[in-house]
Amino acid sequence: MFDHFKNKILHPRQFTGVEVCLQGDQLCYHFVILKKQKGDIQIQQTGSDFNDFATLQKQLPKEVPIHLCLSGRGILHKLISGTGETPPQLFKQVLPNANFKQFHLQQIPGDQQTIVSLIRQDVLQQHLQQFKSAGFWPVDLSLGSFGI
């Protein structure tokens, strides 16, 4: 029984990707549902330009893991020279006078540079909580087009 549960978590047969586009006081949602069959990944369903969460959630299966991508206003991206710095050090290079604990930082290291993306922690938690409260299973997050 444990192996079945472990495989469901680590190797899902279906996966949903949802982009939440932050457009000031408005939101826009896009999604894709992927299914793994015989070693291939197939697109099962797509949807775009949903302006409210209630309409979006009717389209999504609740038992399938979700990768959330937040993009748009309120997310700051910056290319930093160098690699190997800790998140607080990177943060200080982007917003030297702000409080690190108030932000979520995503870093994507390159050979000689690092892409740093920031979003306010309260904004991130608001969107994560919306999906969790509706019974969805967010398992991964990326900021902007810079997925890990």
CYANA upper distance limits for C-alpha pairs under 8 A (distance plus 0.5 A):
  1 MET  CA      5 PHE  CA      7.01
  2 PHE  CA      6 LYS  CA      6.55
  3 ASP  CA      7 ASN  CA      6.53
  4 HIS  CA      8 LYS  CA      6.71
  5 PHE  CA      9 ILE  CA      6.94
  6 LYS  CA     10 LEU  CA      6.47
  6 LYS  CA     11 HIS  CA      8.42
  7 ASN  CA     11 HIS  CA      5.55
  7 ASN  CA     12 PRO  CA      7.38
  8 LYS  CA     12 PRO  CA      5.50
  8 LYS  CA     13 ARG  CA      8.12
 12 PRO  CA     64 VAL  CA      8.31
 12 PRO  CA     65 PRO  CA      8.13
 13 ARG  CA     35 LYS  CA      6.13
 13 ARG  CA     36 LYS  CA      5.52
 13 ARG  CA     37 GLN  CA      7.92
 14 GLN  CA     33 ILE  CA      7.58
 14 GLN  CA     34 LEU  CA      6.06
 14 GLN  CA     35 LYS  CA      4.83
 14 GLN  CA     36 LYS  CA      6.74
 14 GLN  CA     64 VAL  CA      6.60
 14 GLN  CA     65 PRO  CA      7.99
 15 PHE  CA     33 ILE  CA      6.33
 15 PHE  CA     34 LEU  CA      5.71
 15 PHE  CA     35 LYS  CA      6.95
 15 PHE  CA     64 VAL  CA      6.29
 15 PHE  CA     65 PRO  CA      5.96
 15 PHE  CA     66 ILE  CA      6.69
 15 PHE  CA     67 HIS  CA      8.20
 16 THR  CA     31 PHE  CA      7.52
 16 THR  CA     32 VAL  CA      6.24
 16 THR  CA     33 ILE  CA      4.90
 16 THR  CA     34 LEU  CA      6.66
 16 THR  CA     60 LEU  CA      8.34
 16 THR  CA     64 VAL  CA      7.12
 16 THR  CA     65 PRO  CA      6.68
 16 THR  CA     66 ILE  CA      5.21
 16 THR  CA     67 HIS  CA      6.74
 17 GLY  CA     31 PHE  CA      5.96
 17 GLY  CA     32 VAL  CA      5.77
 17 GLY  CA     33 ILE  CA      6.92
 17 GLY  CA     66 ILE  CA      6.14
 17 GLY  CA     67 HIS  CA      5.30
 17 GLY  CA     68 LEU  CA      6.61
 17 GLY  CA     69 CYS  CA      8.09
 18 VAL  CA     29 TYR  CA      7.40
 18 VAL  CA     30 HIS  CA      6.20
 18 VAL  CA     31 PHE  CA      4.87
 18 VAL  CA     32 VAL  CA      7.19
 18 VAL  CA     66 ILE  CA      7.44
 18 VAL  CA     67 HIS  CA      6.74
 18 VAL  CA     68 LEU  CA      5.56
 18 VAL  CA     69 CYS  CA      6.65
 19 GLU  CA     29 TYR  CA      6.14
 19 GLU  CA     30 HIS  CA      5.66
 19 GLU  CA     31 PHE  CA      6.75
 19 GLU  CA     68 LEU  CA      6.42
 19 GLU  CA     69 CYS  CA      5.08
 19 GLU  CA     70 LEU  CA      6.33
 19 GLU  CA     71 SER  CA      7.65
 20 VAL  CA     27 LEU  CA      7.30
 20 VAL  CA     28 CYS  CA      6.50
 20 VAL  CA     29 TYR  CA      5.37
 20 VAL  CA     30 HIS  CA      7.36
 20 VAL  CA     68 LEU  CA      7.81
 20 VAL  CA     69 CYS  CA      6.62
 20 VAL  CA     70 LEU  CA      5.40
 20 VAL  CA     71 SER  CA      6.75
 21 CYS  CA     27 LEU  CA      6.13
 21 CYS  CA     28 CYS  CA      5.50
 21 CYS  CA     29 TYR  CA      6.62
 21 CYS  CA     70 LEU  CA      6.59
 21 CYS  CA     71 SER  CA      5.44
 21 CYS  CA     72 GLY  CA      5.89
 21 CYS  CA     73 ARG  CA      8.48
 22 LEU  CA     26 GLN  CA      7.14
 22 LEU  CA     27 LEU  CA      5.63
 22 LEU  CA     28 CYS  CA      7.38
 22 LEU  CA     70 LEU  CA      7.69
 22 LEU  CA     71 SER  CA      6.49
 22 LEU  CA     72 GLY  CA      5.23
 22 LEU  CA     73 ARG  CA      5.82
 22 LEU  CA     74 GLY  CA      7.77
 23 GLN  CA     27 LEU  CA      6.10
 23 GLN  CA     28 CYS  CA      7.95
 23 GLN  CA     72 GLY  CA      6.61
 23 GLN  CA     73 ARG  CA      6.19
 24 GLY  CA     73 ARG  CA      6.64
 24 GLY  CA     74 GLY  CA      8.50
 26 GLN  CA     51 ASN  CA      8.10
 27 LEU  CA     51 ASN  CA      6.42
 27 LEU  CA     52 ASP  CA      7.61
 28 CYS  CA     49 ASP  CA      6.18
 28 CYS  CA     50 PHE  CA      6.01
 28 CYS  CA     51 ASN  CA      5.29
 28 CYS  CA     52 ASP  CA      7.65
 29 TYR  CA     48 SER  CA      6.70
 29 TYR  CA     49 ASP  CA      6.17
 29 TYR  CA     50 PHE  CA      5.46
 29 TYR  CA     51 ASN  CA      6.95
 29 TYR  CA     52 ASP  CA      8.16
 29 TYR  CA     53 PHE  CA      8.25
 29 TYR  CA     56 LEU  CA      7.68
 30 HIS  CA     46 THR  CA      8.21
 30 HIS  CA     47 GLY  CA      6.13
 30 HIS  CA     48 SER  CA      4.60
 30 HIS  CA     49 ASP  CA      6.44
 30 HIS  CA     50 PHE  CA      7.16
 31 PHE  CA     46 THR  CA      6.08
 31 PHE  CA     47 GLY  CA      5.77
 31 PHE  CA     48 SER  CA      6.80
 32 VAL  CA     43 ILE  CA      7.59
 32 VAL  CA     44 GLN  CA      8.09
 32 VAL  CA     45 GLN  CA      6.28
 32 VAL  CA     46 THR  CA      4.84
 32 VAL  CA     47 GLY  CA      7.06
 33 ILE  CA     43 ILE  CA      6.58
 33 ILE  CA     44 GLN  CA      5.96
 33 ILE  CA     45 GLN  CA      5.70
 33 ILE  CA     46 THR  CA      6.84
 34 LEU  CA     41 ILE  CA      6.97
 34 LEU  CA     42 GLN  CA      6.12
 34 LEU  CA     43 ILE  CA      5.19
 34 LEU  CA     44 GLN  CA      6.05
 34 LEU  CA     45 GLN  CA      7.87
 35 LYS  CA     41 ILE  CA      6.10
 35 LYS  CA     42 GLN  CA      5.78
 35 LYS  CA     43 ILE  CA      6.93
 35 LYS  CA     44 GLN  CA      6.92
 36 LYS  CA     40 ASP  CA      6.09
 36 LYS  CA     41 ILE  CA      5.00
 36 LYS  CA     42 GLN  CA      6.82
 37 GLN  CA     41 ILE  CA      6.81
 37 GLN  CA     42 GLN  CA      7.83
 50 PHE  CA     55 THR  CA      7.29
 50 PHE  CA     56 LEU  CA      6.63
 51 ASN  CA     55 THR  CA      8.35
 52 ASP  CA     56 LEU  CA      7.11
 53 PHE  CA     57 GLN  CA      6.54
 54 ALA  CA     58 LYS  CA      7.17
 55 THR  CA     59 GLN  CA      7.66
 56 LEU  CA     60 LEU  CA      7.35
 57 GLN  CA    134 ALA  CA      8.31
 62 LYS  CA    135 GLY  CA      6.67
 62 LYS  CA    136 PHE  CA      5.47
 62 LYS  CA    137 TRP  CA      7.55
 63 GLU  CA    136 PHE  CA      7.55
 63 GLU  CA    137 TRP  CA      7.70
 64 VAL  CA    136 PHE  CA      8.18
 64 VAL  CA    137 TRP  CA      7.36
 65 PRO  CA    136 PHE  CA      8.00
 65 PRO  CA    137 TRP  CA      5.61
 65 PRO  CA    138 PRO  CA      6.43
 65 PRO  CA    139 VAL  CA      6.58
 66 ILE  CA    136 PHE  CA      7.87
 66 ILE  CA    137 TRP  CA      6.31
 66 ILE  CA    138 PRO  CA      5.03
 66 ILE  CA    139 VAL  CA      6.31
 66 ILE  CA    140 ASP  CA      7.41
 67 HIS  CA    138 PRO  CA      6.43
 67 HIS  CA    139 VAL  CA      6.43
 67 HIS  CA    140 ASP  CA      5.17
 67 HIS  CA    141 LEU  CA      6.22
 67 HIS  CA    142 SER  CA      8.38
 68 LEU  CA    138 PRO  CA      7.21
 68 LEU  CA    139 VAL  CA      8.48
 68 LEU  CA    140 ASP  CA      6.66
 68 LEU  CA    141 LEU  CA      5.27
 68 LEU  CA    142 SER  CA      6.93
 69 CYS  CA    141 LEU  CA      6.16
 69 CYS  CA    142 SER  CA      5.26
 69 CYS  CA    143 LEU  CA      6.17
 69 CYS  CA    144 GLY  CA      6.98
 69 CYS  CA    145 SER  CA      8.46
 70 LEU  CA    141 LEU  CA      8.18
 70 LEU  CA    142 SER  CA      6.95
 70 LEU  CA    143 LEU  CA      5.53
 70 LEU  CA    144 GLY  CA      6.28
 71 SER  CA     75 ILE  CA      7.17
 71 SER  CA    143 LEU  CA      6.43
 71 SER  CA    144 GLY  CA      4.82
 71 SER  CA    145 SER  CA      7.85
 72 GLY  CA    144 GLY  CA      7.56
 74 GLY  CA    119 ILE  CA      6.71
 74 GLY  CA    120 ARG  CA      8.02
 75 ILE  CA    117 SER  CA      7.23
 75 ILE  CA    118 LEU  CA      6.07
 75 ILE  CA    119 ILE  CA      5.40
 75 ILE  CA    120 ARG  CA      8.43
 75 ILE  CA    143 LEU  CA      7.74
 75 ILE  CA    144 GLY  CA      7.98
 76 LEU  CA    116 VAL  CA      8.50
 76 LEU  CA    117 SER  CA      5.94
 76 LEU  CA    118 LEU  CA      5.61
 76 LEU  CA    119 ILE  CA      7.18
 77 HIS  CA    115 ILE  CA      7.43
 77 HIS  CA    116 VAL  CA      6.12
 77 HIS  CA    117 SER  CA      4.86
 77 HIS  CA    118 LEU  CA      7.06
 78 LYS  CA     94 VAL  CA      7.44
 78 LYS  CA    115 ILE  CA      6.31
 78 LYS  CA    116 VAL  CA      5.76
 78 LYS  CA    117 SER  CA      7.00
 79 LEU  CA    113 GLN  CA      7.17
 79 LEU  CA    114 THR  CA      6.30
 79 LEU  CA    115 ILE  CA      5.11
 79 LEU  CA    116 VAL  CA      6.77
 80 ILE  CA     90 LEU  CA      8.21
 80 ILE  CA     93 GLN  CA      8.17
 80 ILE  CA    113 GLN  CA      6.04
 80 ILE  CA    114 THR  CA      5.65
 80 ILE  CA    115 ILE  CA      6.73
 80 ILE  CA    116 VAL  CA      7.62
 81 SER  CA    112 GLN  CA      6.92
 81 SER  CA    113 GLN  CA      5.00
 81 SER  CA    114 THR  CA      6.96
 82 GLY  CA    112 GLN  CA      5.60
 82 GLY  CA    113 GLN  CA      5.22
 82 GLY  CA    114 THR  CA      7.02
 83 THR  CA    109 PRO  CA      6.65
 83 THR  CA    110 GLY  CA      7.65
 83 THR  CA    111 ASP  CA      7.92
 83 THR  CA    112 GLN  CA      6.64
 83 THR  CA    113 GLN  CA      6.24
 83 THR  CA    114 THR  CA      6.37
 84 GLY  CA    109 PRO  CA      8.40
 85 GLU  CA     89 GLN  CA      6.36
 85 GLU  CA     90 LEU  CA      6.67
 86 THR  CA     90 LEU  CA      6.79
 87 PRO  CA     91 PHE  CA      6.51
 87 PRO  CA    105 LEU  CA      7.54
 87 PRO  CA    107 GLN  CA      8.21
 88 PRO  CA     92 LYS  CA      6.76
 88 PRO  CA    100 PHE  CA      7.04
 89 GLN  CA     93 GLN  CA      7.15
 90 LEU  CA     94 VAL  CA      7.15
 90 LEU  CA    116 VAL  CA      7.85
 91 PHE  CA     95 LEU  CA      6.45
 91 PHE  CA     96 PRO  CA      7.59
 91 PHE  CA    100 PHE  CA      7.17
 91 PHE  CA    105 LEU  CA      7.97
 91 PHE  CA    116 VAL  CA      8.46
 92 LYS  CA     96 PRO  CA      4.67
 92 LYS  CA     97 ASN  CA      7.86
 92 LYS  CA     98 ALA  CA      8.32
 92 LYS  CA    100 PHE  CA      8.44
 99 ASN  CA    103 PHE  CA      7.95
101 LYS  CA    121 GLN  CA      8.31
102 GLN  CA    120 ARG  CA      6.41
102 GLN  CA    121 GLN  CA      5.87
102 GLN  CA    122 ASP  CA      8.03
103 PHE  CA    118 LEU  CA      6.86
103 PHE  CA    119 ILE  CA      6.07
103 PHE  CA    120 ARG  CA      4.82
103 PHE  CA    121 GLN  CA      5.12
104 HIS  CA    118 LEU  CA      6.19
104 HIS  CA    119 ILE  CA      5.91
104 HIS  CA    120 ARG  CA      6.61
104 HIS  CA    121 GLN  CA      5.87
104 HIS  CA    124 LEU  CA      8.14
105 LEU  CA    116 VAL  CA      7.37
105 LEU  CA    117 SER  CA      6.27
105 LEU  CA    118 LEU  CA      5.26
105 LEU  CA    119 ILE  CA      7.38
106 GLN  CA    116 VAL  CA      6.29
106 GLN  CA    117 SER  CA      5.58
106 GLN  CA    118 LEU  CA      6.96
106 GLN  CA    142 SER  CA      8.05
106 GLN  CA    143 LEU  CA      7.60
107 GLN  CA    114 THR  CA      7.04
107 GLN  CA    115 ILE  CA      6.14
107 GLN  CA    116 VAL  CA      5.13
107 GLN  CA    117 SER  CA      6.90
108 ILE  CA    114 THR  CA      6.04
108 ILE  CA    115 ILE  CA      5.56
108 ILE  CA    116 VAL  CA      7.08
108 ILE  CA    146 PHE  CA      8.17
108 ILE  CA    148 ILE  CA      7.50
109 PRO  CA    113 GLN  CA      6.77
109 PRO  CA    114 THR  CA      4.74
109 PRO  CA    115 ILE  CA      6.85
110 GLY  CA    114 THR  CA      5.95
110 GLY  CA    115 ILE  CA      8.21
117 SER  CA    143 LEU  CA      6.97
117 SER  CA    144 GLY  CA      8.39
118 LEU  CA    143 LEU  CA      8.19
119 ILE  CA    123 VAL  CA      7.62
119 ILE  CA    124 LEU  CA      7.28
119 ILE  CA    143 LEU  CA      8.41
120 ARG  CA    124 LEU  CA      6.91
121 GLN  CA    125 GLN  CA      6.58
122 ASP  CA    126 GLN  CA      6.57
123 VAL  CA    127 HIS  CA      7.10
124 LEU  CA    128 LEU  CA      6.76
125 GLN  CA    129 GLN  CA      6.32
126 GLN  CA    130 GLN  CA      6.71
127 HIS  CA    131 PHE  CA      7.10
128 LEU  CA    132 LYS  CA      6.74
128 LEU  CA    138 PRO  CA      7.78
129 GLN  CA    133 SER  CA      6.27
130 GLN  CA    134 ALA  CA      6.85
131 PHE  CA    135 GLY  CA      7.11
131 PHE  CA    136 PHE  CA      5.81
131 PHE  CA    137 TRP  CA      7.81
131 PHE  CA    138 PRO  CA      7.60
132 LYS  CA    136 PHE  CA      5.63
132 LYS  CA    137 TRP  CA      6.82
132 LYS  CA    138 PRO  CA      7.65
142 SER  CA    146 PHE  CA      7.34
142 SER  CA    147 GLY  CA      5.73
142 SER  CA    148 ILE  CA      7.41
143 LEU  CA    147 GLY  CA      7.46
